[in-house]
Amino acid sequence: MTLASLPRHQGGADGLARLLGQALLAGRWRPGETFPRERDLCEHFAVSRNQVRNALATLVALGLIERTAGRGSVVCEIDEWHLLDPLVSAWMSDIETPDAQLLREIFAFRHSAEPAVARLAAQAAEAEDLERLEVAYRGMRRTAGRPEASAQHAEHDVAFHTAIYRASHNLVWRQMGHLLRPSIVALIQRSQAHLQPHPDGLEDSLVRHGRLLEAIRGRDADAAEAAAADVLRRTAVDLGIVADAASRPATVPVAEPNAKERSA
């Protein structure tokens, strides 16, 4: 990947670090590849060497690149990237298409973590937690299948999942929910791009989310854990991680609205 495809930047060393960091997170340079030289960065962006060095120092501190005397800069392996650093999380939230391997790694973490978080949510959710989940789910249903509302649909989907972390009432998981939000956004945006043209897949996703809501609302920890895993299996299908046939469960009814939902 050359620098020619990158736009000019504004904002000093911080802005340059953001631009280059987002390019790395989007997979423009692969792990192990040589990163552009200081001189080339200076020429392309028309900035001082001091500004470039400060930007590169930020990328090094975040584990994105490694600088070695005589070798220059090399892109680090993804497992060295500080993905939960607030700065990296903020950069990820503005990337239209994150690196495919990065998405798979994030999904793998969510697949191992969220069922356990859903179990905790079923045990600890309070009235306001259930309200947040129900509002998010109603929003998903209201905007489903409407291309002009795809952004709002994704926002409701993100709100649903982050509400589960919050409903766990575990300090670490609640904080993790904040840190993971940009990653959840990236996964949902990618999966929604696949689902929007396919009403059957979209309805299937809504059914799975509805079953998860019902399990948490019914304080059924086992069912919540299983339902969360089922939701993520749908995401795996949409991301192309597993085949559709291997993931599709038996047909289940959509969660019935409670009294508050019927009166809304």
Backbone as CSV, one residue per row, in Angstrom:
resi,resn,N_x,N_y,N_z,CA_x,CA_y,CA_z,C_x,C_y,C_z
1,MET,0.845,-1.190,0.000,0.000,0.000,0.000,0.884,1.245,0.000
2,THR,0.573,2.170,-0.895,1.323,3.413,-0.963,0.565,4.513,-0.233
3,LEU,1.238,5.631,-0.060,0.609,6.777,0.592,-0.336,7.524,-0.335
4,ALA,-0.266,7.227,-1.625,-1.044,7.996,-2.601,-2.537,7.950,-2.327
5,SER,-3.024,6.855,-1.733,-4.466,6.711,-1.510,-4.946,7.427,-0.251
6,LEU,-4.015,7.942,0.549,-4.406,8.615,1.779,-4.615,10.102,1.531
7,PRO,-5.620,10.685,2.177,-5.877,12.113,2.001,-4.891,12.969,2.768
8,ARG,-4.901,14.255,2.490,-4.136,15.195,3.300,-4.751,15.235,4.692
9,HIS,-4.012,15.808,5.621,-4.548,15.813,6.971,-4.410,17.189,7.581
10,GLN,-5.173,17.378,8.670,-5.090,18.592,9.467,-5.108,18.164,10.931
11,GLY,-4.508,18.977,11.781,-4.573,18.670,13.198,-3.263,18.295,13.845
12,GLY,-2.148,18.581,13.187,-0.856,18.345,13.792,-0.533,16.872,13.940
13,ALA,0.359,16.559,14.896,0.813,15.180,15.086,-0.325,14.256,15.495
14,ASP,-1.257,14.749,16.307,-2.380,13.920,16.733,-3.259,13.541,15.543
15,GLY,-3.517,14.513,14.681,-4.324,14.235,13.502,-3.634,13.267,12.555
16,LEU,-2.322,13.408,12.422,-1.575,12.506,11.552,-1.566,11.090,12.131
17,ALA,-1.392,10.980,13.450,-1.424,9.661,14.088,-2.781,9.007,13.887
18,ARG,-3.839,9.782,13.985,-5.192,9.243,13.782,-5.360,8.739,12.359
19,LEU,-4.947,9.530,11.388,-5.095,9.149,9.986,-4.325,7.867,9.689
20,LEU,-3.067,7.808,10.133,-2.247,6.631,9.880,-2.749,5.425,10.675
21,GLY,-3.185,5.667,11.915,-3.702,4.580,12.734,-4.964,3.974,12.133
22,GLN,-5.854,4.809,11.626,-7.065,4.295,11.002,-6.744,3.528,9.727
23,ALA,-5.726,3.965,8.999,-5.312,3.223,7.801,-4.813,1.834,8.183
24,LEU,-4.094,1.747,9.289,-3.620,0.446,9.760,-4.778,-0.432,10.201
25,LEU,-5.713,0.135,10.943,-6.866,-0.624,11.430,-7.769,-1.075,10.291
26,ALA,-7.717,-0.363,9.178,-8.502,-0.739,8.001,-7.776,-1.746,7.123
27,GLY,-6.544,-2.104,7.497,-5.803,-3.121,6.754,-5.060,-2.612,5.542
28,ARG,-4.774,-1.312,5.481,-4.059,-0.767,4.324,-2.611,-1.265,4.292
29,TRP,-2.049,-1.527,5.456,-0.743,-2.188,5.546,-0.933,-3.435,6.401
30,ARG,-0.374,-4.542,5.964,-0.544,-5.802,6.655,0.553,-5.999,7.702
31,PRO,0.269,-6.771,8.750,1.303,-7.093,9.743,2.543,-7.678,9.072
32,GLY,3.693,-7.189,9.490,4.951,-7.642,8.921,5.438,-6.791,7.762
33,GLU,4.555,-5.973,7.197,4.968,-5.128,6.081,5.722,-3.895,6.582
34,THR,6.563,-3.360,5.716,7.302,-2.141,6.044,6.379,-0.939,5.969
35,PHE,6.422,-0.109,6.997,5.613,1.110,7.041,6.397,2.229,6.357
36,PRO,5.701,3.220,5.771,6.399,4.305,5.077,7.467,4.983,5.931
37,ARG,8.516,5.429,5.252,9.626,6.095,5.928,9.234,7.500,6.360
38,GLU,9.977,8.006,7.343,9.736,9.370,7.819,9.766,10.363,6.664
39,ARG,10.793,10.243,5.817,10.947,11.207,4.720,9.750,11.162,3.779
40,ASP,9.258,9.973,3.480,8.114,9.849,2.584,6.853,10.434,3.214
41,LEU,6.694,10.219,4.508,5.539,10.784,5.203,5.605,12.308,5.213
42,CYS,6.792,12.840,5.442,6.970,14.299,5.436,6.598,14.883,4.080
43,GLU,7.059,14.246,3.023,6.810,14.754,1.673,5.335,14.630,1.293
44,HIS,4.734,13.503,1.601,3.344,13.297,1.195,2.397,14.235,1.924
45,PHE,2.612,14.400,3.234,1.694,15.219,4.020,2.152,16.665,4.174
46,ALA,3.334,16.976,3.618,3.879,18.335,3.699,3.943,18.823,5.146
47,VAL,4.544,17.992,5.997,4.666,18.327,7.408,6.125,18.157,7.833
48,SER,6.424,18.653,9.015,7.795,18.588,9.516,8.150,17.182,9.985
49,ARG,9.439,16.907,10.024,9.887,15.607,10.515,9.532,15.437,11.988
50,ASN,9.547,16.504,12.749,9.201,16.423,14.163,7.744,15.976,14.339
51,GLN,6.861,16.514,13.487,5.448,16.124,13.556,5.278,14.643,13.196
52,VAL,6.001,14.194,12.192,5.929,12.790,11.789,6.447,11.899,12.908
53,ARG,7.564,12.282,13.503,8.132,11.455,14.571,7.184,11.355,15.760
54,ASN,6.508,12.432,16.098,5.551,12.391,17.201,4.366,11.487,16.869
55,ALA,3.911,11.553,15.620,2.799,10.688,15.205,3.210,9.230,15.247
56,LEU,4.408,8.932,14.756,4.885,7.554,14.760,5.094,7.056,16.181
57,ALA,5.520,7.930,17.074,5.700,7.536,18.471,4.368,7.103,19.082
58,THR,3.287,7.765,18.690,1.960,7.372,19.173,1.592,5.987,18.670
59,LEU,1.872,5.715,17.384,1.566,4.406,16.811,2.389,3.310,17.489
60,VAL,3.635,3.630,17.831,4.479,2.661,18.543,3.905,2.388,19.927
61,ALA,3.502,3.431,20.627,2.968,3.281,21.978,1.690,2.446,21.990
62,LEU,0.959,2.461,20.889,-0.293,1.706,20.790,-0.082,0.309,20.216
63,GLY,1.162,-0.060,19.992,1.463,-1.401,19.516,1.146,-1.646,18.059
64,LEU,0.938,-0.588,17.284,0.565,-0.747,15.881,1.784,-0.940,14.982
65,ILE,2.873,-0.265,15.292,4.101,-0.414,14.510,5.284,-0.557,15.462
66,GLU,6.357,-1.072,14.911,7.611,-1.196,15.658,8.695,-0.500,14.862
67,ARG,9.496,0.316,15.531,10.568,1.049,14.866,11.908,0.486,15.324
68,THR,12.755,0.143,14.352,14.060,-0.441,14.646,15.130,0.311,13.879
69,ALA,16.189,0.672,14.566,17.282,1.382,13.916,17.835,0.559,12.758
70,GLY,17.947,1.178,11.599,18.477,0.516,10.429,17.450,-0.243,9.621
71,ARG,16.277,-0.506,10.207,15.236,-1.232,9.507,14.025,-0.378,9.205
72,GLY,13.842,0.680,9.954,12.679,1.537,9.773,11.498,1.039,10.582
73,SER,10.301,1.301,10.088,9.075,0.934,10.797,8.419,-0.272,10.142
74,VAL,7.937,-1.184,10.972,7.266,-2.392,10.500,5.936,-2.518,11.225
75,VAL,4.904,-2.951,10.512,3.585,-3.125,11.119,3.618,-4.340,12.042
76,CYS,3.154,-4.163,13.270,3.138,-5.250,14.245,2.015,-6.243,13.942
77,GLU,2.146,-7.433,14.501,1.074,-8.416,14.412,-0.143,-7.909,15.185
78,ILE,-1.337,-8.323,14.759,-2.565,-7.803,15.359,-2.628,-8.079,16.857
79,ASP,-2.057,-9.199,17.297,-2.133,-9.490,18.730,-1.272,-8.553,19.577
80,GLU,-0.492,-7.690,18.931,0.274,-6.678,19.649,-0.475,-5.344,19.730
81,TRP,-1.541,-5.187,18.950,-2.270,-3.923,18.908,-3.056,-3.732,20.201
82,HIS,-3.059,-2.508,20.717,-3.762,-2.199,21.959,-5.208,-1.813,21.619
83,LEU,-5.995,-2.812,21.270,-7.332,-2.560,20.739,-8.285,-1.955,21.760
84,LEU,-8.038,-2.171,23.034,-8.919,-1.621,24.060,-8.444,-0.279,24.591
85,ASP,-7.350,0.233,24.034,-6.932,1.581,24.399,-8.009,2.566,23.925
86,PRO,-8.419,3.509,24.764,-9.477,4.446,24.363,-9.181,5.172,23.053
87,LEU,-7.912,5.469,22.790,-7.573,6.161,21.557,-7.829,5.269,20.347
88,VAL,-7.415,4.009,20.439,-7.652,3.077,19.333,-9.145,2.848,19.152
89,SER,-9.879,2.718,20.253,-11.331,2.540,20.172,-11.984,3.720,19.468
90,ALA,-11.526,4.934,19.791,-12.078,6.123,19.143,-11.771,6.128,17.655
91,TRP,-10.581,5.720,17.284,-10.232,5.660,15.861,-11.110,4.648,15.134
92,MET,-11.350,3.513,15.768,-12.128,2.456,15.114,-13.555,2.888,14.833
93,SER,-14.099,3.749,15.678,-15.504,4.132,15.531,-15.773,4.884,14.238
94,ASP,-14.727,5.435,13.614,-14.908,6.217,12.392,-14.440,5.482,11.141
95,ILE,-14.083,4.216,11.276,-13.606,3.465,10.116,-14.789,2.798,9.430
96,GLU,-14.931,3.034,8.155,-16.054,2.454,7.413,-15.896,0.949,7.251
97,THR,-14.679,0.493,6.945,-14.445,-0.937,6.722,-13.170,-1.370,7.444
98,PRO,-13.291,-1.832,8.689,-12.098,-2.316,9.399,-11.514,-3.555,8.726
99,ASP,-10.273,-3.835,9.036,-9.585,-4.997,8.502,-10.366,-6.273,8.815
100,ALA,-10.474,-7.185,7.829,-11.276,-8.397,7.986,-10.749,-9.282,9.106
101,GLN,-9.435,-9.417,9.209,-8.874,-10.237,10.285,-9.172,-9.619,11.641
102,LEU,-9.111,-8.291,11.709,-9.403,-7.605,12.961,-10.848,-7.864,13.373
103,LEU,-11.772,-7.809,12.410,-13.169,-8.087,12.716,-13.347,-9.510,13.248
104,ARG,-12.642,-10.450,12.654,-12.763,-11.830,13.120,-12.237,-11.974,14.545
105,GLU,-11.148,-11.284,14.857,-10.599,-11.362,16.208,-11.555,-10.739,17.229
106,ILE,-12.144,-9.615,16.859,-13.103,-8.964,17.752,-14.316,-9.861,17.957
107,PHE,-14.774,-10.465,16.868,-15.922,-11.359,16.977,-15.598,-12.537,17.897
108,ALA,-14.414,-13.100,17.762,-14.033,-14.240,18.591,-14.085,-13.869,20.073
109,PHE,-13.655,-12.645,20.387,-13.719,-12.213,21.785,-15.163,-12.072,22.233
110,ARG,-15.973,-11.424,21.409,-17.382,-11.254,21.775,-18.069,-12.607,21.945
111,HIS,-17.722,-13.553,21.079,-18.359,-14.866,21.140,-18.038,-15.581,22.444
112,SER,-16.859,-15.339,22.987,-16.482,-15.964,24.246,-16.995,-15.189,25.453
113,ALA,-17.186,-13.875,25.293,-17.527,-13.034,26.439,-19.020,-12.776,26.606
114,GLU,-19.719,-12.448,25.538,-21.086,-11.947,25.671,-22.083,-12.960,26.226
115,PRO,-21.968,-14.247,25.903,-22.893,-15.177,26.560,-22.765,-15.141,28.086
116,ALA,-21.541,-15.033,28.592,-21.344,-14.952,30.040,-21.906,-13.649,30.590
117,VAL,-21.742,-12.567,29.833,-22.283,-11.276,30.266,-23.808,-11.325,30.276
118,ALA,-24.400,-11.979,29.269,-25.860,-12.107,29.211,-26.377,-12.907,30.404
119,ARG,-25.619,-13.927,30.806,-26.001,-14.704,31.997,-26.041,-13.805,33.228
120,LEU,-25.016,-12.969,33.380,-24.993,-12.042,34.512,-26.145,-11.052,34.430
121,ALA,-26.443,-10.579,33.217,-27.528,-9.613,33.039,-28.862,-10.224,33.452
122,ALA,-29.082,-11.484,33.116,-30.328,-12.142,33.501,-30.458,-12.234,35.019
123,GLN,-29.352,-12.331,35.697,-29.369,-12.454,37.152,-29.439,-11.107,37.859
124,ALA,-28.905,-10.051,37.206,-28.729,-8.783,37.924,-29.517,-7.608,37.350
125,ALA,-30.147,-7.760,36.193,-30.814,-6.628,35.542,-31.893,-6.020,36.437
126,GLU,-31.903,-4.700,36.479,-32.923,-3.963,37.211,-33.922,-3.370,36.226
127,ALA,-34.946,-2.732,36.746,-36.029,-2.239,35.900,-35.525,-1.304,34.803
128,GLU,-34.604,-0.408,35.143,-34.115,0.534,34.133,-33.267,-0.166,33.075
129,ASP,-32.608,-1.252,33.451,-31.845,-2.029,32.473,-32.789,-2.681,31.471
130,LEU,-33.863,-3.269,31.963,-34.842,-3.895,31.076,-35.487,-2.856,30.171
131,GLU,-35.708,-1.677,30.701,-36.291,-0.612,29.888,-35.361,-0.242,28.740
132,ARG,-34.062,-0.130,29.013,-33.110,0.186,27.960,-33.101,-0.903,26.884
133,LEU,-33.118,-2.151,27.321,-33.132,-3.249,26.365,-34.402,-3.234,25.514
134,GLU,-35.541,-3.004,26.144,-36.804,-3.007,25.418,-36.896,-1.847,24.438
135,VAL,-36.428,-0.673,24.853,-36.437,0.487,23.952,-35.553,0.219,22.742
136,ALA,-34.375,-0.346,22.975,-33.464,-0.651,21.866,-34.075,-1.685,20.932
137,TYR,-34.710,-2.704,21.503,-35.304,-3.746,20.672,-36.475,-3.199,19.860
138,ARG,-37.310,-2.380,20.482,-38.417,-1.770,19.731,-37.874,-0.913,18.597
139,GLY,-36.777,-0.215,18.868,-36.168,0.599,17.817,-35.660,-0.252,16.670
140,MET,-35.062,-1.399,16.989,-34.598,-2.309,15.940,-35.765,-2.774,15.074
141,ARG,-36.869,-3.146,15.722,-38.033,-3.624,14.970,-38.635,-2.502,14.115
142,ARG,-38.666,-1.306,14.680,-39.283,-0.176,13.979,-38.503,0.214,12.728
143,THR,-37.200,0.051,12.760,-36.357,0.488,11.643,-35.925,-0.655,10.729
144,ALA,-36.302,-1.873,11.070,-35.867,-3.029,10.289,-36.405,-2.978,8.861
145,GLY,-35.546,-3.292,7.896,-35.967,-3.369,6.503,-36.203,-2.043,5.830
146,ARG,-35.840,-0.944,6.474,-36.019,0.392,5.879,-34.642,0.946,5.532
147,PRO,-34.282,0.929,4.260,-32.939,1.378,3.867,-32.617,2.786,4.356
148,GLU,-33.621,3.657,4.376,-33.368,5.042,4.794,-33.107,5.137,6.293
149,ALA,-33.427,4.072,7.035,-33.234,4.070,8.487,-32.149,3.087,8.911
150,SER,-31.281,2.690,7.985,-30.271,1.683,8.306,-29.326,2.157,9.406
151,ALA,-28.974,3.444,9.391,-28.074,3.969,10.422,-28.733,3.914,11.790
152,GLN,-30.027,4.285,11.846,-30.743,4.227,13.116,-30.898,2.791,13.597
153,HIS,-31.112,1.875,12.649,-31.240,0.470,13.029,-29.950,-0.032,13.677
154,ALA,-28.819,0.326,13.087,-27.531,-0.076,13.650,-27.330,0.532,15.038
155,GLU,-27.762,1.782,15.218,-27.624,2.432,16.526,-28.437,1.704,17.593
156,HIS,-29.661,1.304,17.231,-30.485,0.564,18.185,-29.859,-0.793,18.500
157,ASP,-29.281,-1.434,17.498,-28.629,-2.723,17.695,-27.448,-2.573,18.654
158,VAL,-26.635,-1.555,18.432,-25.504,-1.290,19.330,-26.006,-1.009,20.743
159,ALA,-27.059,-0.198,20.855,-27.613,0.127,22.176,-28.095,-1.121,22.899
160,PHE,-28.653,-2.067,22.147,-29.133,-3.314,22.742,-27.975,-4.087,23.373
161,HIS,-26.885,-4.222,22.638,-25.764,-5.011,23.137,-25.023,-4.307,24.273
162,THR,-24.839,-3.008,24.153,-24.154,-2.304,25.237,-25.012,-2.288,26.500
163,ALA,-26.336,-2.314,26.332,-27.227,-2.372,27.491,-27.067,-3.683,28.246
164,ILE,-26.727,-4.756,27.536,-26.511,-6.043,28.197,-25.275,-5.968,29.095
165,TYR,-24.198,-5.365,28.582,-23.006,-5.195,29.421,-23.348,-4.373,30.669
166,ARG,-24.115,-3.331,30.457,-24.476,-2.468,31.581,-25.345,-3.214,32.590
167,ALA,-26.244,-4.076,32.075,-27.171,-4.792,32.946,-26.488,-5.864,33.779
168,SER,-25.241,-6.193,33.451,-24.516,-7.194,34.251,-24.235,-6.690,35.659
169,HIS,-24.185,-5.370,35.809,-23.867,-4.729,37.084,-22.546,-5.228,37.662
170,ASN,-21.668,-5.609,36.750,-20.293,-5.944,37.118,-19.412,-4.799,36.635
171,LEU,-18.637,-4.224,37.534,-17.865,-3.028,37.208,-16.960,-3.239,36.004
172,VAL,-16.243,-4.382,35.978,-15.302,-4.628,34.887,-16.039,-4.795,33.560
173,TRP,-17.112,-5.591,33.558,-17.844,-5.796,32.307,-18.522,-4.513,31.830
174,ARG,-19.007,-3.705,32.759,-19.622,-2.433,32.348,-18.583,-1.532,31.684
175,GLN,-17.389,-1.485,32.257,-16.323,-0.699,31.642,-15.906,-1.304,30.302
176,MET,-15.879,-2.638,30.245,-15.533,-3.302,29.000,-16.553,-2.978,27.916
177,GLY,-17.804,-2.861,28.295,-18.830,-2.488,27.332,-18.554,-1.141,26.698
178,HIS,-18.069,-0.181,27.508,-17.714,1.136,26.962,-16.544,1.008,25.986
179,LEU,-15.537,0.244,26.388,-14.350,0.110,25.554,-14.646,-0.642,24.255
180,LEU,-15.545,-1.609,24.336,-15.848,-2.428,23.165,-16.847,-1.781,22.223
181,ARG,-17.463,-0.684,22.643,-18.536,-0.120,21.830,-18.131,0.140,20.381
182,PRO,-16.973,0.774,20.119,-16.591,0.973,18.711,-16.423,-0.341,17.953
183,SER,-15.923,-1.363,18.651,-15.764,-2.658,18.010,-17.116,-3.285,17.704
184,ILE,-18.053,-3.141,18.633,-19.407,-3.653,18.401,-20.047,-2.909,17.244
185,VAL,-19.829,-1.602,17.187,-20.347,-0.801,16.076,-19.821,-1.329,14.744
186,ALA,-18.516,-1.586,14.689,-17.907,-2.056,13.443,-18.504,-3.385,12.996
187,LEU,-18.685,-4.314,13.941,-19.253,-5.616,13.598,-20.700,-5.491,13.157
188,ILE,-21.463,-4.680,13.867,-22.878,-4.541,13.528,-23.058,-3.858,12.185
189,GLN,-22.272,-2.831,11.923,-22.382,-2.153,10.629,-22.082,-3.106,9.481
190,ARG,-21.056,-3.946,9.658,-20.723,-4.903,8.606,-21.831,-5.943,8.440
191,SER,-22.354,-6.461,9.546,-23.398,-7.476,9.440,-24.695,-6.886,8.906
192,GLN,-25.005,-5.621,9.288,-26.213,-4.980,8.784,-26.132,-4.746,7.279
193,ALA,-24.938,-4.452,6.791,-24.771,-4.258,5.346,-25.135,-5.531,4.594
194,HIS,-24.883,-6.674,5.218,-25.256,-7.948,4.607,-26.750,-8.203,4.747
195,LEU,-27.333,-7.842,5.883,-28.715,-8.203,6.174,-29.743,-7.350,5.455
196,GLN,-29.455,-6.062,5.253,-30.476,-5.156,4.737,-31.136,-5.650,3.447
197,PRO,-30.387,-6.190,2.478,-31.050,-6.658,1.262,-31.749,-8.003,1.429
198,HIS,-31.656,-8.632,2.618,-32.183,-9.976,2.806,-33.186,-9.983,3.957
199,PRO,-34.488,-9.779,3.669,-35.502,-9.709,4.728,-35.539,-10.951,5.617
200,ASP,-35.340,-12.140,5.037,-35.385,-13.357,5.848,-34.280,-13.355,6.901
201,GLY,-33.077,-12.957,6.488,-31.975,-12.909,7.425,-32.182,-11.852,8.495
202,LEU,-32.760,-10.728,8.111,-33.017,-9.649,9.061,-34.047,-10.091,10.092
203,GLU,-35.110,-10.763,9.633,-36.118,-11.252,10.558,-35.539,-12.304,11.497
204,ASP,-34.675,-13.152,10.956,-34.020,-14.167,11.776,-33.190,-13.516,12.877
205,SER,-32.470,-12.460,12.538,-31.674,-11.743,13.527,-32.559,-11.133,14.602
206,LEU,-33.682,-10.558,14.199,-34.593,-9.948,15.166,-35.199,-10.995,16.100
207,VAL,-35.516,-12.164,15.554,-36.046,-13.243,16.378,-35.039,-13.623,17.455
208,ARG,-33.785,-13.725,17.078,-32.744,-14.108,18.036,-32.572,-13.044,19.114
209,HIS,-32.576,-11.768,18.711,-32.484,-10.689,19.698,-33.702,-10.709,20.626
210,GLY,-34.878,-10.968,20.056,-36.084,-11.027,20.873,-36.036,-12.133,21.897
211,ARG,-35.494,-13.272,21.520,-35.376,-14.385,22.453,-34.393,-14.038,23.574
212,LEU,-33.325,-13.321,23.248,-32.365,-12.903,24.265,-33.019,-11.926,25.240
213,LEU,-33.791,-10.983,24.717,-34.502,-10.038,25.575,-35.439,-10.776,26.522
214,GLU,-36.191,-11.728,25.994,-37.137,-12.464,26.828,-36.427,-13.251,27.918
215,ALA,-35.270,-13.824,27.598,-34.535,-14.605,28.594,-34.038,-13.716,29.727
216,ILE,-33.520,-12.547,29.381,-33.045,-11.620,30.418,-34.222,-11.102,31.230
217,ARG,-35.302,-10.762,30.542,-36.479,-10.254,31.243,-37.075,-11.325,32.158
218,GLY,-36.985,-12.587,31.738,-37.505,-13.682,32.546,-36.517,-14.201,33.581
219,ARG,-35.347,-13.575,33.663,-34.299,-13.952,34.624,-33.900,-15.422,34.485
220,ASP,-33.865,-15.880,33.236,-33.444,-17.243,32.940,-32.001,-17.190,32.456
221,ALA,-31.068,-17.407,33.359,-29.651,-17.241,33.052,-29.183,-18.216,31.986
222,ASP,-29.618,-19.465,32.077,-29.205,-20.465,31.087,-29.697,-20.078,29.690
223,ALA,-30.964,-19.674,29.617,-31.535,-19.297,28.321,-30.878,-18.043,27.771
224,ALA,-30.543,-17.109,28.650,-29.889,-15.876,28.200,-28.523,-16.176,27.617
225,GLU,-27.775,-17.041,28.276,-26.454,-17.407,27.779,-26.559,-18.074,26.406
226,ALA,-27.515,-19.005,26.265,-27.694,-19.694,24.992,-28.184,-18.734,23.908
227,ALA,-29.089,-17.834,24.268,-29.631,-16.899,23.283,-28.570,-15.923,22.796
228,ALA,-27.691,-15.480,23.700,-26.614,-14.575,23.296,-25.680,-15.266,22.307
229,ALA,-25.358,-16.516,22.573,-24.510,-17.272,21.647,-25.213,-17.422,20.303
230,ASP,-26.536,-17.583,20.327,-27.310,-17.742,19.099,-27.303,-16.452,18.277
231,VAL,-27.408,-15.310,18.958,-27.331,-14.021,18.263,-25.984,-13.883,17.573
232,LEU,-24.934,-14.256,18.267,-23.595,-14.122,17.700,-23.355,-15.115,16.564
233,ARG,-24.024,-16.273,16.607,-23.910,-17.181,15.469,-24.504,-16.559,14.221
234,ARG,-25.579,-15.791,14.397,-26.157,-15.071,13.262,-25.165,-14.045,12.718
235,THR,-24.484,-13.353,13.612,-23.466,-12.390,13.201,-22.344,-13.083,12.440
236,ALA,-21.962,-14.271,12.902,-20.906,-15.027,12.224,-21.305,-15.367,10.799
237,VAL,-22.567,-15.682,10.596,-23.068,-15.949,9.242,-22.949,-14.694,8.383
238,ASP,-23.379,-13.576,8.940,-23.387,-12.321,8.175,-21.979,-11.856,7.837
239,LEU,-21.016,-12.187,8.698,-19.633,-11.805,8.442,-18.900,-12.827,7.578
240,GLY,-19.586,-13.921,7.238,-18.965,-14.946,6.411,-18.000,-15.833,7.165
241,ILE,-18.095,-15.852,8.510,-17.187,-16.651,9.311,-17.614,-18.113,9.316
242,VAL,-18.936,-18.357,9.308,-19.455,-19.719,9.218,-20.507,-19.770,8.122
243,ALA,-20.808,-20.969,7.662,-21.822,-21.149,6.633,-23.215,-20.964,7.221
244,ASP,-24.142,-20.475,6.412,-25.496,-20.194,6.868,-26.171,-21.435,7.431
245,ALA,-26.082,-22.545,6.712,-26.788,-23.753,7.121,-26.335,-24.248,8.477
246,ALA,-25.073,-24.022,8.793,-24.541,-24.513,10.064,-25.038,-23.715,11.242
247,SER,-25.603,-22.532,10.982,-25.965,-21.650,12.078,-27.461,-21.554,12.306
248,ARG,-28.269,-21.810,11.291,-29.691,-21.517,11.386,-30.387,-22.463,12.352
249,PRO,-31.042,-21.913,13.387,-31.737,-22.759,14.350,-33.156,-23.061,13.892
250,ALA,-33.860,-23.879,14.647,-35.271,-24.088,14.357,-36.018,-22.782,14.518
251,THR,-37.134,-22.650,13.785,-37.909,-21.424,13.844,-38.453,-21.225,15.249
252,VAL,-38.319,-19.987,15.732,-38.857,-19.666,17.052,-39.697,-18.423,16.922
253,PRO,-40.694,-18.246,17.773,-41.563,-17.073,17.662,-40.838,-15.815,18.097
254,VAL,-41.247,-14.694,17.532,-40.716,-13.397,17.945,-41.201,-13.094,19.347
255,ALA,-40.347,-12.488,20.152,-40.730,-12.175,21.530,-41.972,-11.311,21.552
256,GLU,-42.947,-11.700,22.352,-44.160,-10.928,22.465,-43.909,-9.659,23.261
257,PRO,-44.477,-8.523,22.855,-44.289,-7.289,23.616,-44.968,-7.375,24.961
258,ASN,-44.362,-6.731,25.953,-45.025,-6.677,27.246,-46.048,-5.548,27.240
259,ALA,-46.668,-5.330,28.359,-47.739,-4.335,28.403,-47.254,-2.959,28.036
260,LYS,-46.041,-2.624,28.479,-45.491,-1.300,28.170,-45.278,-1.134,26.689
261,GLU,-44.776,-2.215,26.021,-44.544,-2.154,24.576,-45.864,-2.016,23.826
262,ARG,-46.928,-2.752,24.288,-48.199,-2.685,23.582,-48.821,-1.314,23.664
263,SER,-48.535,-0.591,24.769,-49.126,0.735,24.928,-48.285,1.826,24.303
264,ALA,-47.045,1.474,23.832,-46.156,2.489,23.265,-46.656,2.915,21.907
